[in-house]
Amino acid sequence: MQLSDWQGAVGIKWADEWRRTDRSFTGLTERLLARARAEPISHALDIGCGAGELSLALARSHPLAKMLGVDIGEALIAAAKSRGSNLANARFEVADAAVWRSDEFTPDLLLSRHGVMFFPEPVAAFVNLRRCAASSARLIFSCFRSVEENPWALGLTNLLPVGASPPPQSMVPGPFAFADRDAVTAMLDAAGWTEIEFEAVDFAYIAGAGEDPVADAKSFFRTIGPAARAAADMNPSDRAEFTRRLDTFVSSHRDGDLVVMLAGAWIVSARAPTRD
Ligand SMILES: C[S@@+](CC[C@H](N)C(=O)[O-])C[C@H]1O[C@@H](n2cnc3c(N)ncnc32)[C@H](O)[C@@H]1O
């Protein structure tokens, strides 16, 4: 994936779909927020904040702390600003986090839910973020583990015609770029972060809900994510076959009024060096 995707059509879709993307991550969000709240927070930077859910949650629970969400996508920042318009301690900026700098805002917490796997040059980006951070600042972010540990993504990929979705490669920008723990450790270490730790979190990925959760999940997967991108490029007969298989796949994951699948993430944490 390229930054221009987030600045264009993909970013606009994520901005329109924040209710369903937030919902899909519910099980992970609570774990991330618990980790963020484990130590005092003065200034938190939400990296690749999207429509702002983490910033907004922390702004509500920490009214004396300041939250800044940065994202490369204008549509996403517009959505975040609209959602946060009643919160005096949360603000949002269009910025590339890889080169973001501020003289006024020195974060003691750098947080991200799945917003850090898209840097074309991740070491340089994490060097920049470390330089912007306060002494001993905490870095806490989530990212997907491998496709094999994410049955929702593996299942979707298997619905596509052979070759429609190339397998993700380690450290190549995209949702699965940070699946390889050793590669991420080496990257953060090279960028000067210390105390690098990984927690494996399995969570229920909610794809559909409401009166017709199967229809909801089908429309979600046709709008957002790897299958949506591949389906958009298919010829009509491949698309018809994909639609049929998507229906079977999604229906088989219905549980009451939800369509729910297993997902596997890392919560990665690290610390900026202590400055004298
Ligand atoms: C998978 S979405 C996650 C969004 C949000 N954190 C959430 O959990 O809903 C990835 C986000 O990272 C943003 N992003 C990607 N590269 C970025 C960069 N270099 N600087 C800032 N934001 C970036 C995208 O625009 C997108 O909003």
The ligand as an SDF file (V2000), in Angstrom:
LIG
                    3D

 27 29  0  0  0  0  0  0  0  0999 V2000
   -5.5070    0.7000    9.2750 C   0  0  0  0  0  0  0  0  0  0  0  0
   -5.8040    2.4140    9.4010 S   0  0  0  0  0  0  0  0  0  0  0  0
   -5.9730    2.6180   11.1570 C   0  0  0  0  0  0  0  0  0  0  0  0
   -6.6080    3.9160   11.5260 C   0  0  0  0  0  0  0  0  0  0  0  0
   -6.8700    4.1190   13.0180 C   0  0  0  0  0  0  0  0  0  0  0  0
   -5.6470    4.0920   13.7900 N   0  0  0  0  0  0  0  0  0  0  0  0
   -7.8620    3.1120   13.5230 C   0  0  0  0  0  0  0  0  0  0  0  0
   -7.4820    2.2340   14.2980 O   0  0  0  0  0  0  0  0  0  0  0  0
   -9.0340    3.1900   13.1350 O   0  0  0  0  0  0  0  0  0  0  0  0
   -4.1810    3.0830    9.1210 C   0  0  0  0  0  0  0  0  0  0  0  0
   -4.1030    4.5870    9.2630 C   0  0  0  0  0  0  0  0  0  0  0  0
   -2.7380    5.0160    9.1630 O   0  0  0  0  0  0  0  0  0  0  0  0
   -2.7090    6.2140    8.4200 C   0  0  0  0  0  0  0  0  0  0  0  0
   -1.3450    6.4150    7.9090 N   0  0  0  0  0  0  0  0  0  0  0  0
   -0.6770    5.6110    7.0610 C   0  0  0  0  0  0  0  0  0  0  0  0
    0.5620    6.1100    6.8520 N   0  0  0  0  0  0  0  0  0  0  0  0
    0.6710    7.2470    7.5960 C   0  0  0  0  0  0  0  0  0  0  0  0
    1.7070    8.2080    7.7950 C   0  0  0  0  0  0  0  0  0  0  0  0
    2.8940    8.1110    7.2020 N   0  0  0  0  0  0  0  0  0  0  0  0
    1.4730    9.2590    8.6260 N   0  0  0  0  0  0  0  0  0  0  0  0
    0.2660    9.3890    9.2230 C   0  0  0  0  0  0  0  0  0  0  0  0
   -0.7490    8.5210    9.0610 N   0  0  0  0  0  0  0  0  0  0  0  0
   -0.5500    7.4470    8.2660 C   0  0  0  0  0  0  0  0  0  0  0  0
   -3.7740    6.0100    7.3650 C   0  0  0  0  0  0  0  0  0  0  0  0
   -4.1970    7.2090    6.7560 O   0  0  0  0  0  0  0  0  0  0  0  0
   -4.8680    5.3170    8.1780 C   0  0  0  0  0  0  0  0  0  0  0  0
   -5.7490    6.2270    8.7870 O   0  0  0  0  0  0  0  0  0  0  0  0
  1  2  1  0
  2  3  1  0
  2 10  1  0
  3  4  1  0
  4  5  1  0
  5  6  1  0
  5  7  1  0
  7  8  2  0
  7  9  1  0
 10 11  1  0
 11 12  1  0
 11 26  1  0
 12 13  1  0
 13 14  1  0
 13 24  1  0
 14 15  1  0
 14 23  1  0
 15 16  2  0
 16 17  1  0
 17 18  1  0
 17 23  2  0
 18 19  1  0
 18 20  2  0
 20 21  1  0
 21 22  2  0
 22 23  1  0
 24 25  1  0
 24 26  1  0
 26 27  1  0
M  CHG  2   2   1   9  -1
M  END
$$$$
